[in-house]
Amino acid sequence: MNQYVTGAMIRELREKNRMTQLQLAEKLGVKMTVYLYKNVKNLN
């Protein structure tokens, strides 16, 4: 599975569960820096 497909699946499941990226990160125990990195990367 490539990175795009994996990300799309995570997004779909996250949205079905009505979770924000931050809520998912907190539930998974991921630091806020990963959340911020993804958003900055999307701006480029």
N, C-alpha and C positions, 0 to 999 in steps of 0.2 A: 504494500500500500504506500502510495507516495504522500508527501507532506501535505499537499493541497487536499487530497481526499480525506486524510486523517483529520485535518483541521475542520473541514466541512462537516464531518460526522460529529466531532466534538461540539461544534456550534449548534447543529441540529438538535442533539440530545440536550444541550444546555438550555436552548430556547424552549424545548418541549417541557422542561422542568421549571420554566420561568425563572431562570437564574441569570444573573449578570456575570461577566467575566470575573469580576472581583469576588463575587460570592463563590464561584466555582474554585477560584484560586485559594480562597480561605478554607473551603471544605477539603481541598486536597493538601493543604498545608504548604502551598507554594508562596514564596515571598512576593510582595508587591512589585518588586523590580521586574519580575517576569511579565506581569500584567502591563507595566509601563513600557517595557521593551517592545512588546507586541504592538502597542498603539503608536509608538514612535516609528517603528519599522513600517507600519501601514501608511504613515504620512509621506514616506519617501517614494 
